[in-house]
Amino acid sequence: MTRLLRLIVLLVIPLSVWIVIFYQFPLSISSDNAIYELKSGQSLKGIAKDLTKKKFIWEPYTFVFIGKLLGLQTHIKAGSYEFKEGISAFQLLTKISRGDAIDFEVKIIDGMNFNQLKHELENNPNLTHQLNQLTFSEIKKQLNLEVDSLEGIFYPDTYFFNRGDSDLKILKRAKNNMDVHLNKLWLSRSVESTLTSPYQALILASLVEKETASIAEQPKIAAVFLNRLSIGMRLQTDPTVIFGLGAHYSGKLHHHDLTLDSPYNTYTRNGLPPTPIAYPSLTAINAVLHPEEHNTALYFVAKGDGTHYFSKTLAEHNQAVLKYQIHSSH
């Protein structure tokens, strides 16, 4: 019995020491930290071997033993993990079983257009780039689009993702988010609205987004545009002309630009442009579906302080232009 007890002690002590080391001893990870990509479907045993091969842990067996003992093998989550200096093997195991992965991000900003968004996606090194390998028809099918434009349809927000996710996956999420928000707001719209579809609301919201940086003014701007649409008056808004000019826009709009006819020139064409010109915020969409009540203004002019002066008649508007734009330029 004494010999058996001695044998047990001889086995238990080293095992206990080894487990203590597993739980507490820091791994040899540099101060620069390290990123580990854990792919979906990897087993605990496969992960342990991979971590050993990459020299994150010393050997795989204790890692697998403790993981199975604690029932963590069914909780392992794919993702990009950052292992900092001083982390123990147990902390590493806990991290990947909690799904404590790095969240990379990409931002779709209010007022951004698709070319700007595409530039952001293409210059994000943590994304897999699929967009430039697909035709528009393929993108349209992947996103389940019913329209022939990628303008306006993605919801402005910060989108977190794991390293290696595709740019198309981000756009799918952004498109779904916009659909949910737009359809919800459309159902609560003012009954007397002249807009006939959620997409028309999206188009007009993009114009409102580009016309004012003031959330408080958005329902006023929306009311002016809707008033014009209801009497068949042209919208005559500069942001649509700038969008239509594309790469030909010099940074300053000239009178000649306003005379160049295009589907986006609201000085030469009646009604709404064919597509949105930017990604509108939720407040801009809400503004066109709930414009300021009893607002009969048909004109507005920038006052130079970020706000606008609103007029009901052309004569009043011309006076406002004289006061706020011509005088202020001298």
N, C-alpha and C positions, 0 to 999 in steps of 0.2 A: 504493500500500500504506500509505503514511504517512497519507493522507487517510482510508482505511478504518479504520486503527488509531485515528486521532483520533476518528472517528465512534463507534467501539465504546466508547472511553473516555468520551466524552460521554454515551453511553447507560447504560453500566455504573455510573458514579459516582452519578448521581441515583437509579438503581434500588437500588443498594447502600445508599445513605443512607435511602431510603424503607423498605427491608426492615429495616434497623437500628431505625428509628423504630417500625415495626410490632412488632418483637420486644421493644423495651425502653422506648419512650416511654410514660409513663402517660396513660391516657385521662382525659377531663375528667368524672370521676364524683365527686359531692360526698362529703363526709365522712359523710353520713347513709347512704351506700351505696345500692344499688338492687336491686330484685327484678325479675328477668326471667322470664316464663312461656314456656317453650319447649314448644310443643304437638307431640304425636306426628304424624309424617308430614311435618313441614316439611323442605324441601330446604335445602342449604347456601346456595344463592343467595337463597332466600326469607328465611332467617334473617338473612343479611347485609343485605338491604334493610330488614328490620324493625329491626335494630339501628341502622342508619344513620338511619332515620326517627325512632327514639326517642332519637337523639343519643348512643348509647353508643359508636359508632365514627364516624370521620370520613367514610369512603366504603366501599362494599361490595366493590370489585374486588380489592384486595389480600387481603382476608379470604377471598374465594372462591378466589383463585389459590393462596395458601399452603395453604389447607385441602385443595384437590385435589392439590397437589404432594406433600403429606405423607400423602395417602390417608385423611384424617380424615372425609371426607364420609359415609362409611358407618358411622361410629362415633358420630354425634350422638345424644344421648339426651334424651328429653323429661323435663321436670321444672321445678321452681322454682329458679332460680339467683340467688345473691347476688353482686353485683359490688362489691368493696370499692374504696375510694379507693386510687389508685396502681397498679391493675391495668393491664397492657398489653393490646393487641389480641390478641397471641399467647397470653398467659395466659388471656384470655377464651375464645379458640378451644379451647385445651387443656382448659379447665374443662368446656365443654359436650360435648367429645368423650370425656372420661373419665366423664361422668355424675356429676360432683361437685355434685349438686343438694342443696338444703336438705332436711333431713328434719324435717317437722313431726310432732308426736306427740300421741297420745291414750292415756290410761291406763285400763284396766279393772282396778279394785282388788279384791283378795280381800274378799268380804263385801258388795260393792256389789249393789244390786238394779237391775232394769231402769229404774225411774223415775229413779234416780240416774245411771245410765249415759246415759239419754236426755237428761237435763239437761246432762251433760258434752258430749255430741255437739252438741246444739243451740246451746251457747254457745262452740263452737269456730269462730272466724271463717274458718279456713282450709279448712274442709270444705264441700262442696256438700251441702245438706240435702234428702234424698229421702224420708226416713222419714215426715215429716209430710204427704207428698203421696200416701202409699200406704195402702190398707186393710190390716187384719191378714191377710186372705186373700192379698193380693198379696205382703206381706212373707213370709208363710209359704211361698209358692211360690218366691220369689226365694232364700230360704235353704234350700229343700228340707227343710222341717220336717215331722216326723211327729207332733209334739206341739202342743198349743194354748196354748203359753206361751213367752214370751221370757226367762223367769227361768232362771238357772243354766246356760244352754247356751253362753255365751260364755266363752272361756278368759281368765282374768285375766293381763294382760301389758301391756307398752308397745308400742303399734302406731305405727310410723313411716309417714308418707304424704307425697305431694306435694300442694302447694296445689291445691285444686279437686277432689281425690278425694271420692267420696261417702261419707256416713255408712254407707250400706248396704254399701259395699265393705269398710269396716272390720269390720262385723258378719259378713260372709261369711268373712273371714279368721279372726276370733275363733271363729266356729262351727266351721270346719274344724279349727282348732287343738284345740278341746275334743274334737271327735270322735276325732281321732288319739290324743290323750293318754288319753281315757276308755276307748276300745276296747283300747288297749294294756294299760292297767292291769286292765281287766275280764278279759282273757285270763289274767292272772297271779293272779287272786283266790284267796283261801282256798276250798277245795272245800266246807267246811262252812258257808259264808255263807248266811244266810237270804234274801238279796237275789236276786231272780229276773231282773233286767235291768240294763243299764248306766244306764238312766234312774232306776231306783230307787236306785242307788248315788249318782247325782248329787243326788237329793233328800236322801238321808241325809247326804251330805257337806256340803250347804249348812247343815244343822242343826248339824253338828259345827263348821263354820266360824264360825257365829254364837255358839256356846256358849263357845268358849275362844279366847284369843289365843295360847295356848301350843302350839307345834307338838308338844312332847314329850307333852302331855296328849291330843292328838287321838285316838290309838289307844285310850286309856282311855275317853274319852267315847263313841267309836264302839262299844266293847265293851258299855257300859251300854245304849245304844239297841238294839243287836242282841240283847242278853239280854232286854230287854223285849219286843221284837217276837217273839222265839222262844216266849215263854210267853203271848202275847196281852195283855200289859200295855200300857196307854196310855203314850205317850212323855212326855206332860206337860212340854213344853218351852216356855218363855216366848217365845223368838224367833218361833215359828210364830204365836202369838196376836197378837204385835205386828204381824207382817206382814199377818195377816188383818184387823186393825183399820184398816190403811192410814192415810188422812188423819185418822181418828178417834182415832188414838193421841196421847195428850196429852203424852207424854214420860216418863210414869210409869205402870207397869202396876198396876191396882187389882184387888182380889179379884173385883169385879163383872165385870171384863173376862174373867176366866177362865171365867165361867159363860155367856157369850154364844156360842151355838153357831154355828160356821162350818166349812167344809171344812178350815180351817187351825188350828182350835182342837184341839190334841192333848190337851186336858184332857177334852173332850166326845166326841172321835172316836177310834176305834181305828186303828192302823196309821199309815202315812206320810201326810203331807199330799199333795194331788194334784200339786203341782209343787215344784220347788226354791224356796227363799225368798231365795237370794243366789247369787252366783258363787263357787263354792268353789275353794280353792287345790288344787294338785296333791297337797300333803301331806294335805289333808282327804279327798280322794278315795282316796288310798292307805290312809288310816287306816280307812275303812269297808270296804275290800276286804281289809285285813290288820290287823284289830283286835288289841289286846293279847291274847295267848294266856293261857288259864287265868284270865281275869278274870271273876269271877262276880258282880261288883257290879251292883246294880239302881238305886242312887241316887247322887247327888252334890250337893254344896252348895258355893257359892263361899266361899272363906276370907277374901276381902278383899284378898289380895295378888296376885291374878291367877291363882291356882291353885285347885284344888277338893279337897274331902275326899270320898272314895268309901266307900260303905257297902253291905253285902250284905243287911241287914235294915232294915225300917222303923223299928224301935226304935233301932237304931244311928244311922240317918239323922236321926231326931227329936232325938237328943242332939247331933248335929253342927250341926243348924239352931239349936238353943238356944245352943250354944257360939259359933258363927261369925257368926250373923246377928242374933239377938235381943240377945245380950250386947253385941255390937259396936255396936249402934245406940244404946246408952245411954251 
